[in-house]
Amino acid sequence: MALLEIKKYPDNILKEKTVLIDDIDGELQHLIDNMTETMYSVRGIGLAANQVGIPKRLCVVDTSIRDEKGSLIVLINPIIISKEGKEEAEEGCLSLPGYLQTIKRSAKIFLKALNREGKPMEIEATGLLARVFQHEIDHLDGLLIIDRISPIKREFFKRRYKKSLREAVFNFKP
Ligand code: NI
């Protein structure tokens, strides 16, 4: 297994919609293992394939560091088929280090996906798990949490981001 590089904003691959997977082969199993190891190494609770530079509709989720009931869930070609209610909570993202934002999501979702063996499954999720699934499926559709906030907040984020880049350059001492 190997650790993969996590792509950060504003990498263009994060804005591209991922493609459906039709071959669940050894290469894909290898990618799943590496994504899982990478997610655990940075104490993340979800990671989408395009975050490691692979534009395929695949993500791994494990909320057990925040929620004892959690365990590793691999979603291949996930699709949300129904949603209920609304809930707000703070979210972060491995592709936007240091940034936290309150995001409104559906409180309960029902999704369909294939598991890592390619078997169809249906999952009903609430709370943190429902939130992480929606966050990861957004990644697979080319959306980040900054695409889920008001234009004013997004402008503020972009300005702060540019400022942090400038400061990083000014503070750089060889
Ligand atoms: Ni994320």
Backbone and ligand atoms as CSV (ligand in chain L), in Angstrom:
chain,resi,resn,atom,element,x,y,z
A,1,MET,N,N,0.843,-1.202,0.000
A,1,MET,CA,C,0.000,0.000,0.000
A,1,MET,C,C,0.870,1.241,0.000
A,2,ALA,N,N,0.261,2.318,-0.403
A,2,ALA,CA,C,1.037,3.556,-0.520
A,2,ALA,C,C,0.151,4.748,-0.184
A,3,LEU,N,N,0.784,5.798,0.333
A,3,LEU,CA,C,0.052,7.032,0.590
A,3,LEU,C,C,-0.006,7.841,-0.706
A,4,LEU,N,N,-1.158,8.427,-0.962
A,4,LEU,CA,C,-1.362,9.194,-2.187
A,4,LEU,C,C,-1.355,10.683,-1.859
A,5,GLU,N,N,-1.000,11.485,-2.846
A,5,GLU,CA,C,-1.003,12.939,-2.644
A,5,GLU,C,C,-2.440,13.455,-2.728
A,6,ILE,N,N,-2.849,14.210,-1.730
A,6,ILE,CA,C,-4.202,14.777,-1.740
A,6,ILE,C,C,-4.178,16.121,-2.469
A,7,LYS,N,N,-4.980,16.213,-3.529
A,7,LYS,CA,C,-5.054,17.443,-4.326
A,7,LYS,C,C,-5.784,18.531,-3.538
A,8,LYS,N,N,-5.226,19.738,-3.606
A,8,LYS,CA,C,-5.791,20.853,-2.846
A,8,LYS,C,C,-6.411,21.886,-3.795
A,9,TYR,N,N,-7.397,22.623,-3.293
A,9,TYR,CA,C,-7.926,23.785,-4.006
A,9,TYR,C,C,-6.749,24.670,-4.378
A,10,PRO,N,N,-6.656,25.265,-5.566
A,10,PRO,CA,C,-7.628,25.248,-6.675
A,10,PRO,C,C,-7.301,24.249,-7.791
A,11,ASP,N,N,-6.794,23.085,-7.476
A,11,ASP,CA,C,-6.496,22.071,-8.497
A,11,ASP,C,C,-7.755,21.790,-9.340
A,12,ASN,N,N,-7.582,21.858,-10.662
A,12,ASN,CA,C,-8.741,21.706,-11.560
A,12,ASN,C,C,-9.436,20.364,-11.474
A,13,ILE,N,N,-8.710,19.313,-11.083
A,13,ILE,CA,C,-9.345,17.987,-11.057
A,13,ILE,C,C,-10.500,17.958,-10.044
A,14,LEU,N,N,-10.445,18.840,-9.058
A,14,LEU,CA,C,-11.503,18.875,-8.041
A,14,LEU,C,C,-12.810,19.433,-8.601
A,15,LYS,N,N,-12.727,20.111,-9.758
A,15,LYS,CA,C,-13.929,20.715,-10.355
A,15,LYS,C,C,-14.555,19.838,-11.435
A,16,GLU,N,N,-13.857,18.742,-11.767
A,16,GLU,CA,C,-14.366,17.874,-12.837
A,16,GLU,C,C,-15.282,16.805,-12.270
A,17,LYS,N,N,-16.369,16.526,-13.016
A,17,LYS,CA,C,-17.257,15.445,-12.624
A,17,LYS,C,C,-16.535,14.116,-12.915
A,18,THR,N,N,-16.648,13.176,-12.009
A,18,THR,CA,C,-15.946,11.895,-12.185
A,18,THR,C,C,-16.750,10.950,-13.086
A,19,VAL,N,N,-16.081,9.919,-13.581
A,19,VAL,CA,C,-16.758,8.985,-14.489
A,19,VAL,C,C,-17.143,7.687,-13.775
A,20,LEU,N,N,-18.247,7.098,-14.242
A,20,LEU,CA,C,-18.738,5.842,-13.666
A,20,LEU,C,C,-17.712,4.727,-13.869
A,21,ILE,N,N,-17.649,3.831,-12.905
A,21,ILE,CA,C,-16.699,2.714,-12.956
A,21,ILE,C,C,-17.413,1.487,-13.509
A,22,ASP,N,N,-16.835,0.863,-14.554
A,22,ASP,CA,C,-17.471,-0.363,-15.043
A,22,ASP,C,C,-16.572,-1.587,-14.890
A,23,ASP,N,N,-15.355,-1.376,-14.415
A,23,ASP,CA,C,-14.431,-2.492,-14.225
A,23,ASP,C,C,-13.967,-2.543,-12.778
A,24,ILE,N,N,-14.489,-3.498,-12.012
A,24,ILE,CA,C,-14.044,-3.603,-10.624
A,24,ILE,C,C,-12.974,-4.691,-10.576
A,25,ASP,N,N,-11.747,-4.251,-10.846
A,25,ASP,CA,C,-10.640,-5.195,-10.995
A,25,ASP,C,C,-9.578,-4.983,-9.912
A,26,GLY,N,N,-8.480,-5.699,-10.046
A,26,GLY,CA,C,-7.401,-5.619,-9.066
A,26,GLY,C,C,-6.829,-4.222,-8.925
A,27,GLU,N,N,-6.775,-3.518,-10.034
A,27,GLU,CA,C,-6.237,-2.152,-10.018
A,27,GLU,C,C,-7.125,-1.249,-9.161
A,28,LEU,N,N,-8.445,-1.447,-9.291
A,28,LEU,CA,C,-9.385,-0.642,-8.496
A,28,LEU,C,C,-9.263,-1.003,-7.009
A,29,GLN,N,N,-9.114,-2.302,-6.707
A,29,GLN,CA,C,-8.956,-2.732,-5.307
A,29,GLN,C,C,-7.705,-2.087,-4.698
A,30,HIS,N,N,-6.669,-1.998,-5.503
A,30,HIS,CA,C,-5.417,-1.398,-5.070
A,30,HIS,C,C,-5.631,0.093,-4.767
A,31,LEU,N,N,-6.367,0.773,-5.652
A,31,LEU,CA,C,-6.682,2.186,-5.441
A,31,LEU,C,C,-7.497,2.364,-4.154
A,32,ILE,N,N,-8.478,1.489,-3.942
A,32,ILE,CA,C,-9.313,1.573,-2.734
A,32,ILE,C,C,-8.436,1.432,-1.477
A,33,ASP,N,N,-7.523,0.473,-1.494
A,33,ASP,CA,C,-6.631,0.274,-0.336
A,33,ASP,C,C,-5.757,1.510,-0.100
A,34,ASN,N,N,-5.218,2.059,-1.171
A,34,ASN,CA,C,-4.350,3.235,-1.023
A,34,ASN,C,C,-5.139,4.455,-0.562
A,35,MET,N,N,-6.363,4.618,-1.073
A,35,MET,CA,C,-7.207,5.742,-0.634
A,35,MET,C,C,-7.551,5.597,0.849
A,36,THR,N,N,-7.850,4.376,1.273
A,36,THR,CA,C,-8.208,4.135,2.672
A,36,THR,C,C,-7.020,4.459,3.575
A,37,GLU,N,N,-5.848,3.976,3.200
A,37,GLU,CA,C,-4.645,4.230,3.989
A,37,GLU,C,C,-4.350,5.739,4.055
A,38,THR,N,N,-4.515,6.408,2.909
A,38,THR,CA,C,-4.279,7.859,2.840
A,38,THR,C,C,-5.254,8.605,3.755
A,39,MET,N,N,-6.539,8.225,3.704
A,39,MET,CA,C,-7.557,8.877,4.554
A,39,MET,C,C,-7.199,8.703,6.033
A,40,TYR,N,N,-6.848,7.476,6.439
A,40,TYR,CA,C,-6.505,7.229,7.848
A,40,TYR,C,C,-5.240,8.001,8.256
A,41,SER,N,N,-4.294,8.127,7.334
A,41,SER,CA,C,-3.014,8.757,7.682
A,41,SER,C,C,-3.185,10.239,8.028
A,42,VAL,N,N,-4.253,10.859,7.499
A,42,VAL,CA,C,-4.481,12.274,7.801
A,42,VAL,C,C,-5.706,12.456,8.702
A,43,ARG,N,N,-6.189,11.344,9.298
A,43,ARG,CA,C,-7.352,11.357,10.194
A,43,ARG,C,C,-8.577,11.983,9.536
A,44,GLY,N,N,-8.749,11.678,8.260
A,44,GLY,CA,C,-9.945,12.134,7.552
A,44,GLY,C,C,-11.079,11.147,7.784
A,45,ILE,N,N,-12.320,11.593,7.494
A,45,ILE,CA,C,-13.467,10.691,7.642
A,45,ILE,C,C,-14.100,10.362,6.281
A,46,GLY,N,N,-13.523,10.928,5.225
A,46,GLY,CA,C,-14.001,10.602,3.880
A,46,GLY,C,C,-12.979,11.066,2.865
A,47,LEU,N,N,-12.893,10.352,1.742
A,47,LEU,CA,C,-11.968,10.743,0.679
A,47,LEU,C,C,-12.534,10.262,-0.654
A,48,ALA,N,N,-12.565,11.187,-1.619
A,48,ALA,CA,C,-13.074,10.859,-2.954
A,48,ALA,C,C,-11.891,10.642,-3.893
A,49,ALA,N,N,-12.077,9.781,-4.904
A,49,ALA,CA,C,-10.970,9.413,-5.796
A,49,ALA,C,C,-10.370,10.623,-6.508
A,50,ASN,N,N,-11.217,11.599,-6.904
A,50,ASN,CA,C,-10.627,12.759,-7.607
A,50,ASN,C,C,-9.769,13.602,-6.676
A,51,GLN,N,N,-9.938,13.444,-5.357
A,51,GLN,CA,C,-9.050,14.156,-4.421
A,51,GLN,C,C,-7.630,13.594,-4.450
A,52,VAL,N,N,-7.468,12.388,-4.978
A,52,VAL,CA,C,-6.111,11.852,-5.145
A,52,VAL,C,C,-5.744,11.765,-6.625
A,53,GLY,N,N,-6.460,12.550,-7.444
A,53,GLY,CA,C,-6.092,12.691,-8.845
A,53,GLY,C,C,-6.679,11.665,-9.794
A,54,ILE,N,N,-7.609,10.838,-9.310
A,54,ILE,CA,C,-8.208,9.803,-10.163
A,54,ILE,C,C,-9.691,10.155,-10.382
A,55,PRO,N,N,-10.067,10.579,-11.597
A,55,PRO,CA,C,-11.443,11.048,-11.798
A,55,PRO,C,C,-12.475,9.925,-11.977
A,56,LYS,N,N,-12.558,9.047,-10.979
A,56,LYS,CA,C,-13.516,7.929,-11.024
A,56,LYS,C,C,-14.528,8.085,-9.905
A,57,ARG,N,N,-15.747,7.555,-10.143
A,57,ARG,CA,C,-16.832,7.726,-9.164
A,57,ARG,C,C,-16.686,6.703,-8.021
A,58,LEU,N,N,-15.812,7.027,-7.100
A,58,LEU,CA,C,-15.461,6.141,-5.986
A,58,LEU,C,C,-15.084,6.984,-4.778
A,59,CYS,N,N,-15.560,6.578,-3.593
A,59,CYS,CA,C,-15.106,7.250,-2.375
A,59,CYS,C,C,-15.048,6.261,-1.226
A,60,VAL,N,N,-14.253,6.614,-0.216
A,60,VAL,CA,C,-14.183,5.811,1.006
A,60,VAL,C,C,-14.589,6.720,2.171
A,61,VAL,N,N,-15.291,6.124,3.135
A,61,VAL,CA,C,-15.809,6.873,4.277
A,61,VAL,C,C,-15.602,6.029,5.533
A,62,ASP,N,N,-15.145,6.659,6.601
A,62,ASP,CA,C,-15.105,5.981,7.898
A,62,ASP,C,C,-15.224,7.046,8.981
A,63,THR,N,N,-16.374,7.074,9.649
A,63,THR,CA,C,-16.621,8.124,10.653
A,63,THR,C,C,-16.240,7.661,12.057
A,64,SER,N,N,-15.572,6.508,12.190
A,64,SER,CA,C,-15.372,5.934,13.533
A,64,SER,C,C,-14.512,6.800,14.461
A,65,ILE,N,N,-13.693,7.718,13.927
A,65,ILE,CA,C,-12.936,8.557,14.859
A,65,ILE,C,C,-13.830,9.623,15.508
A,66,ARG,N,N,-15.014,9.870,14.919
A,66,ARG,CA,C,-15.943,10.849,15.507
A,66,ARG,C,C,-17.175,10.161,16.092
A,67,ASP,N,N,-17.411,8.946,15.666
A,67,ASP,CA,C,-18.675,8.292,15.977
A,67,ASP,C,C,-18.384,6.787,16.104
A,68,GLU,N,N,-18.558,6.241,17.313
A,68,GLU,CA,C,-18.153,4.855,17.571
A,68,GLU,C,C,-18.796,3.811,16.661
A,69,LYS,N,N,-19.974,4.139,16.128
A,69,LYS,CA,C,-20.665,3.152,15.287
A,69,LYS,C,C,-20.036,3.055,13.889
A,70,GLY,N,N,-19.147,3.974,13.573
A,70,GLY,CA,C,-18.597,4.021,12.215
A,70,GLY,C,C,-17.704,2.847,11.877
A,71,SER,N,N,-17.591,2.572,10.580
A,71,SER,CA,C,-16.614,1.587,10.081
A,71,SER,C,C,-16.381,1.928,8.615
A,72,LEU,N,N,-15.409,1.269,8.009
A,72,LEU,CA,C,-15.060,1.625,6.628
A,72,LEU,C,C,-16.196,1.279,5.653
A,73,ILE,N,N,-16.571,2.256,4.848
A,73,ILE,CA,C,-17.575,2.034,3.804
A,73,ILE,C,C,-16.959,2.484,2.470
A,74,VAL,N,N,-16.993,1.573,1.492
A,74,VAL,CA,C,-16.495,1.886,0.152
A,74,VAL,C,C,-17.716,2.065,-0.752
A,75,LEU,N,N,-17.790,3.199,-1.427
A,75,LEU,CA,C,-18.918,3.445,-2.339
A,75,LEU,C,C,-18.400,3.569,-3.764
A,76,ILE,N,N,-18.864,2.674,-4.626
A,76,ILE,CA,C,-18.537,2.744,-6.046
A,76,ILE,C,C,-19.806,3.183,-6.774
A,77,ASN,N,N,-19.687,4.202,-7.620
A,77,ASN,CA,C,-20.822,4.754,-8.381
A,77,ASN,C,C,-22.015,5.143,-7.494
A,78,PRO,N,N,-21.780,5.838,-6.377
A,78,PRO,CA,C,-22.912,6.184,-5.504
A,78,PRO,C,C,-23.849,7.198,-6.150
A,79,ILE,N,N,-25.126,7.064,-5.806
A,79,ILE,CA,C,-26.126,8.029,-6.262
A,79,ILE,C,C,-27.164,8.186,-5.157
A,80,ILE,N,N,-27.485,9.445,-4.864
A,80,ILE,CA,C,-28.489,9.703,-3.824
A,80,ILE,C,C,-29.858,9.597,-4.467
A,81,ILE,N,N,-30.733,8.746,-3.889
A,81,ILE,CA,C,-32.041,8.592,-4.524
A,81,ILE,C,C,-33.159,9.291,-3.767
A,82,SER,N,N,-32.970,9.585,-2.488
A,82,SER,CA,C,-33.943,10.454,-1.834
A,82,SER,C,C,-33.314,11.163,-0.652
A,83,LYS,N,N,-33.926,12.291,-0.289
A,83,LYS,CA,C,-33.399,13.148,0.781
A,83,LYS,C,C,-34.568,13.630,1.624
A,84,GLU,N,N,-34.281,13.852,2.915
A,84,GLU,CA,C,-35.325,14.375,3.802
A,84,GLU,C,C,-34.727,15.372,4.772
A,85,GLY,N,N,-35.467,16.433,5.054
A,85,GLY,CA,C,-35.085,17.388,6.096
A,85,GLY,C,C,-33.827,18.166,5.771
A,86,LYS,N,N,-33.528,19.099,6.650
A,86,LYS,CA,C,-32.318,19.920,6.492
A,86,LYS,C,C,-31.627,20.035,7.845
A,87,GLU,N,N,-30.302,20.133,7.796
A,87,GLU,CA,C,-29.521,20.248,9.019
A,87,GLU,C,C,-28.273,21.067,8.706
A,88,GLU,N,N,-27.862,21.910,9.644
A,88,GLU,CA,C,-26.635,22.676,9.453
A,88,GLU,C,C,-25.560,22.165,10.403
A,89,ALA,N,N,-24.333,22.080,9.914
A,89,ALA,CA,C,-23.202,21.719,10.778
A,89,ALA,C,C,-21.920,22.187,10.106
A,90,GLU,N,N,-20.868,22.259,10.913
A,90,GLU,CA,C,-19.588,22.715,10.390
A,90,GLU,C,C,-18.878,21.571,9.660
A,91,GLU,N,N,-18.273,21.918,8.516
A,91,GLU,CA,C,-17.528,20.913,7.750
A,91,GLU,C,C,-16.152,21.443,7.400
A,92,GLY,N,N,-15.224,20.526,7.275
A,92,GLY,CA,C,-13.906,20.835,6.746
A,92,GLY,C,C,-13.690,19.935,5.549
A,93,CYS,N,N,-12.548,20.091,4.877
A,93,CYS,CA,C,-12.267,19.274,3.701
A,93,CYS,C,C,-10.753,19.130,3.565
A,94,LEU,N,N,-10.305,17.916,3.270
A,94,LEU,CA,C,-8.862,17.677,3.126
A,94,LEU,C,C,-8.269,18.474,1.957
A,95,SER,N,N,-9.124,18.886,1.009
A,95,SER,CA,C,-8.633,19.684,-0.128
A,95,SER,C,C,-8.654,21.183,0.154
A,96,LEU,N,N,-9.169,21.580,1.327
A,96,LEU,CA,C,-9.191,22.988,1.756
A,96,LEU,C,C,-8.656,23.055,3.190
A,97,PRO,N,N,-7.355,22.790,3.351
A,97,PRO,CA,C,-6.810,22.661,4.715
A,97,PRO,C,C,-7.036,23.933,5.542
A,98,GLY,N,N,-7.472,23.739,6.766
A,98,GLY,CA,C,-7.627,24.860,7.682
A,98,GLY,C,C,-8.924,25.626,7.536
A,99,TYR,N,N,-9.753,25.261,6.571
A,99,TYR,CA,C,-10.997,26.001,6.328
A,99,TYR,C,C,-12.186,25.222,6.893
A,100,LEU,N,N,-12.988,25.900,7.721
A,100,LEU,CA,C,-14.198,25.280,8.270
A,100,LEU,C,C,-15.372,26.169,7.914
A,101,GLN,N,N,-16.482,25.552,7.557
A,101,GLN,CA,C,-17.648,26.346,7.174
A,101,GLN,C,C,-18.934,25.591,7.522
A,102,THR,N,N,-19.930,26.352,7.982
A,102,THR,CA,C,-21.236,25.751,8.264
A,102,THR,C,C,-21.949,25.499,6.936
A,103,ILE,N,N,-22.388,24.269,6.741
A,103,ILE,CA,C,-23.029,23.877,5.486
A,103,ILE,C,C,-24.384,23.244,5.783
A,104,LYS,N,N,-25.368,23.642,4.986
A,104,LYS,CA,C,-26.700,23.047,5.130
A,104,LYS,C,C,-26.775,21.810,4.238
A,105,ARG,N,N,-27.173,20.686,4.826
A,105,ARG,CA,C,-27.295,19.434,4.064
A,105,ARG,C,C,-28.633,18.778,4.407
A,106,SER,N,N,-28.996,17.767,3.623
A,106,SER,CA,C,-30.169,16.980,3.974
A,106,SER,C,C,-29.870,16.202,5.248
A,107,ALA,N,N,-30.886,16.076,6.102
A,107,ALA,CA,C,-30.693,15.406,7.395
A,107,ALA,C,C,-30.659,13.893,7.234
A,108,LYS,N,N,-31.395,13.416,6.235
A,108,LYS,CA,C,-31.475,11.971,6.022
A,108,LYS,C,C,-31.398,11.707,4.521
A,109,ILE,N,N,-30.595,10.737,4.136
A,109,ILE,CA,C,-30.519,10.405,2.706
A,109,ILE,C,C,-30.602,8.893,2.509
A,110,PHE,N,N,-30.968,8.537,1.322
A,110,PHE,CA,C,-31.041,7.144,0.921
A,110,PHE,C,C,-30.205,7.052,-0.352
A,111,LEU,N,N,-29.173,6.199,-0.341
A,111,LEU,CA,C,-28.337,6.126,-1.546
A,111,LEU,C,C,-28.161,4.705,-2.043
A,112,LYS,N,N,-27.809,4.623,-3.317
A,112,LYS,CA,C,-27.495,3.337,-3.944
A,112,LYS,C,C,-26.052,3.404,-4.402
A,113,ALA,N,N,-25.347,2.282,-4.289
A,113,ALA,CA,C,-23.955,2.221,-4.746
A,113,ALA,C,C,-23.589,0.753,-4.913
A,114,LEU,N,N,-22.378,0.520,-5.399
A,114,LEU,CA,C,-21.835,-0.838,-5.401
A,114,LEU,C,C,-20.808,-0.898,-4.282
A,115,ASN,N,N,-20.703,-2.039,-3.612
A,115,ASN,CA,C,-19.641,-2.173,-2.611
A,115,ASN,C,C,-18.346,-2.572,-3.317
A,116,ARG,N,N,-17.277,-2.804,-2.559
A,116,ARG,CA,C,-15.997,-3.005,-3.228
A,116,ARG,C,C,-15.922,-4.300,-4.027
A,117,GLU,N,N,-16.863,-5.209,-3.766
A,117,GLU,CA,C,-16.917,-6.438,-4.575
A,117,GLU,C,C,-17.821,-6.257,-5.802
A,118,GLY,N,N,-18.445,-5.084,-5.917
A,118,GLY,CA,C,-19.312,-4.837,-7.064
A,118,GLY,C,C,-20.758,-5.213,-6.823
A,119,LYS,N,N,-21.070,-5.547,-5.549
A,119,LYS,CA,C,-22.445,-5.937,-5.214
A,119,LYS,C,C,-23.289,-4.688,-4.944
A,120,PRO,N,N,-24.504,-4.604,-5.544
A,120,PRO,CA,C,-25.348,-3.430,-5.295
A,120,PRO,C,C,-25.785,-3.353,-3.832
A,121,MET,N,N,-25.786,-2.159,-3.300
A,121,MET,CA,C,-26.272,-1.983,-1.922
A,121,MET,C,C,-27.053,-0.685,-1.817
A,122,GLU,N,N,-27.912,-0.649,-0.795
A,122,GLU,CA,C,-28.688,0.560,-0.524
A,122,GLU,C,C,-28.425,0.935,0.914
A,123,ILE,N,N,-28.186,2.201,1.160
A,123,ILE,CA,C,-27.871,2.650,2.518
A,123,ILE,C,C,-28.765,3.824,2.879
A,124,GLU,N,N,-29.331,3.753,4.099
A,124,GLU,CA,C,-30.063,4.893,4.633
A,124,GLU,C,C,-29.153,5.505,5.687
A,125,ALA,N,N,-28.951,6.813,5.635
A,125,ALA,CA,C,-28.024,7.433,6.580
A,125,ALA,C,C,-28.604,8.718,7.152
A,126,THR,N,N,-28.256,8.971,8.419
A,126,THR,CA,C,-28.636,10.220,9.080
A,126,THR,C,C,-27.384,10.775,9.759
A,127,GLY,N,N,-27.517,11.970,10.319
A,127,GLY,CA,C,-26.450,12.549,11.133
A,127,GLY,C,C,-25.142,12.701,10.381
A,128,LEU,N,N,-24.038,12.442,11.091
A,128,LEU,CA,C,-22.707,12.655,10.516
A,128,LEU,C,C,-22.495,11.828,9.244
A,129,LEU,N,N,-22.966,10.569,9.271
A,129,LEU,CA,C,-22.745,9.702,8.111
A,129,LEU,C,C,-23.438,10.270,6.865
A,130,ALA,N,N,-24.674,10.749,7.029
A,130,ALA,CA,C,-25.403,11.340,5.898
A,130,ALA,C,C,-24.646,12.557,5.375
A,131,ARG,N,N,-24.095,13.340,6.277
A,131,ARG,CA,C,-23.345,14.545,5.904
A,131,ARG,C,C,-22.082,14.178,5.118
A,132,VAL,N,N,-21.337,13.185,5.620
A,132,VAL,CA,C,-20.088,12.807,4.930
A,132,VAL,C,C,-20.399,12.234,3.539
A,133,PHE,N,N,-21.432,11.423,3.438
A,133,PHE,CA,C,-21.807,10.890,2.114
A,133,PHE,C,C,-22.112,12.040,1.150
A,134,GLN,N,N,-22.862,13.031,1.607
A,134,GLN,CA,C,-23.226,14.151,0.718
A,134,GLN,C,C,-21.989,14.956,0.330
A,135,HIS,N,N,-21.076,15.129,1.289
A,135,HIS,CA,C,-19.828,15.860,1.012
A,135,HIS,C,C,-19.001,15.114,-0.046
A,136,GLU,N,N,-18.874,13.783,0.125
A,136,GLU,CA,C,-18.050,12.999,-0.816
A,136,GLU,C,C,-18.705,12.907,-2.188
A,137,ILE,N,N,-20.021,12.768,-2.228
A,137,ILE,CA,C,-20.716,12.682,-3.520
A,137,ILE,C,C,-20.630,14.037,-4.222
A,138,ASP,N,N,-20.647,15.129,-3.465
A,138,ASP,CA,C,-20.383,16.449,-4.056
A,138,ASP,C,C,-19.010,16.452,-4.732
A,139,HIS,N,N,-17.978,15.929,-4.034
A,139,HIS,CA,C,-16.644,15.851,-4.656
A,139,HIS,C,C,-16.734,15.123,-5.994
A,140,LEU,N,N,-17.438,13.995,-6.013
A,140,LEU,CA,C,-17.517,13.183,-7.237
A,140,LEU,C,C,-18.254,13.925,-8.353
A,141,ASP,N,N,-19.074,14.908,-7.975
A,141,ASP,CA,C,-19.769,15.746,-8.962
A,141,ASP,C,C,-18.999,17.040,-9.231
A,142,GLY,N,N,-17.782,17.142,-8.713
A,142,GLY,CA,C,-16.946,18.313,-8.978
A,142,GLY,C,C,-17.244,19.519,-8.097
A,143,LEU,N,N,-17.886,19.288,-6.940
A,143,LEU,CA,C,-18.248,20.396,-6.049
A,143,LEU,C,C,-17.499,20.337,-4.725
A,144,LEU,N,N,-17.076,21.507,-4.270
A,144,LEU,CA,C,-16.422,21.637,-2.963
A,144,LEU,C,C,-17.373,22.372,-2.011
A,145,ILE,N,N,-17.021,22.402,-0.715
A,145,ILE,CA,C,-17.921,23.106,0.220
A,145,ILE,C,C,-18.035,24.596,-0.119
A,146,ILE,N,N,-17.011,25.169,-0.769
A,146,ILE,CA,C,-17.128,26.588,-1.147
A,146,ILE,C,C,-18.137,26.800,-2.277
A,147,ASP,N,N,-18.585,25.716,-2.911
A,147,ASP,CA,C,-19.660,25.837,-3.903
A,147,ASP,C,C,-21.028,25.723,-3.244
A,148,ARG,N,N,-21.049,25.479,-1.943
A,148,ARG,CA,C,-22.304,25.315,-1.198
A,148,ARG,C,C,-22.567,26.488,-0.260
A,149,ILE,N,N,-21.812,27.571,-0.433
A,149,ILE,CA,C,-21.996,28.733,0.438
A,149,ILE,C,C,-22.438,29.937,-0.395
A,150,SER,N,N,-22.819,31.009,0.292
A,150,SER,CA,C,-23.313,32.190,-0.429
A,150,SER,C,C,-22.174,32.825,-1.230
A,151,PRO,N,N,-22.511,33.551,-2.321
A,151,PRO,CA,C,-21.475,34.219,-3.119
A,151,PRO,C,C,-20.614,35.162,-2.278
A,152,ILE,N,N,-21.212,35.802,-1.283
A,152,ILE,CA,C,-20.435,36.738,-0.441
A,152,ILE,C,C,-19.384,35.979,0.364
A,153,LYS,N,N,-19.803,34.858,0.954
A,153,LYS,CA,C,-18.846,34.049,1.727
A,153,LYS,C,C,-17.762,33.478,0.806
A,154,ARG,N,N,-18.140,33.135,-0.442
A,154,ARG,CA,C,-17.178,32.556,-1.379
A,154,ARG,C,C,-16.117,33.606,-1.767
A,155,GLU,N,N,-16.580,34.835,-1.997
A,155,GLU,CA,C,-15.655,35.930,-2.307
A,155,GLU,C,C,-14.674,36.123,-1.152
A,156,PHE,N,N,-15.230,36.094,0.063
A,156,PHE,CA,C,-14.417,36.259,1.264
A,156,PHE,C,C,-13.370,35.147,1.349
A,157,PHE,N,N,-13.796,33.926,1.063
A,157,PHE,CA,C,-12.863,32.797,1.072
A,157,PHE,C,C,-11.740,33.024,0.055
A,158,LYS,N,N,-12.112,33.432,-1.173
A,158,LYS,CA,C,-11.114,33.595,-2.235
A,158,LYS,C,C,-10.103,34.689,-1.887
A,159,ARG,N,N,-10.625,35.772,-1.301
A,159,ARG,CA,C,-9.728,36.866,-0.920
A,159,ARG,C,C,-8.744,36.402,0.164
A,160,ARG,N,N,-9.307,35.674,1.159
A,160,ARG,CA,C,-8.462,35.173,2.241
A,160,ARG,C,C,-7.429,34.180,1.702
A,161,TYR,N,N,-7.866,33.361,0.738
A,161,TYR,CA,C,-6.968,32.363,0.164
A,161,TYR,C,C,-5.800,33.038,-0.575
A,162,LYS,N,N,-6.116,34.060,-1.392
A,162,LYS,CA,C,-5.070,34.776,-2.134
A,162,LYS,C,C,-4.104,35.464,-1.175
A,163,LYS,N,N,-4.676,36.037,-0.104
A,163,LYS,CA,C,-3.857,36.729,0.889
A,163,LYS,C,C,-2.894,35.724,1.551
A,164,SER,N,N,-3.403,34.539,1.856
A,164,SER,CA,C,-2.542,33.549,2.518
A,164,SER,C,C,-1.412,33.114,1.582
A,165,LEU,N,N,-1.701,33.053,0.277
A,165,LEU,CA,C,-0.652,32.703,-0.697
A,165,LEU,C,C,0.424,33.790,-0.726
A,166,ARG,N,N,-0.035,35.072,-0.763
A,166,ARG,CA,C,0.919,36.199,-0.805
A,166,ARG,C,C,1.810,36.174,0.437
A,167,GLU,N,N,1.162,35.950,1.607
A,167,GLU,CA,C,1.937,35.947,2.852
A,167,GLU,C,C,2.937,34.794,2.854
A,168,ALA,N,N,2.513,33.655,2.304
A,168,ALA,CA,C,3.417,32.509,2.258
A,168,ALA,C,C,4.641,32.851,1.414
A,169,VAL,N,N,4.427,33.608,0.322
A,169,VAL,CA,C,5.544,34.000,-0.537
A,169,VAL,C,C,6.452,35.000,0.207
A,170,PHE,N,N,5.810,36.017,0.836
A,170,PHE,CA,C,6.611,37.029,1.540
A,170,PHE,C,C,7.395,36.428,2.709
A,171,ASN,N,N,6.797,35.443,3.353
A,171,ASN,CA,C,7.467,34.873,4.531
A,171,ASN,C,C,8.516,33.830,4.169
A,172,PHE,N,N,8.588,33.520,2.885
A,172,PHE,CA,C,9.504,32.453,2.483
A,172,PHE,C,C,10.953,32.884,2.598
A,173,LYS,N,N,11.706,32.137,3.382
A,173,LYS,CA,C,13.144,32.428,3.497
A,173,LYS,C,C,13.928,31.175,3.104
A,174,PRO,N,N,14.751,31.283,2.060
A,174,PRO,CA,C,15.486,30.098,1.620
A,174,PRO,C,C,16.547,29.657,2.654
L,1,NI,NI,NI,-13.749,17.130,1.112
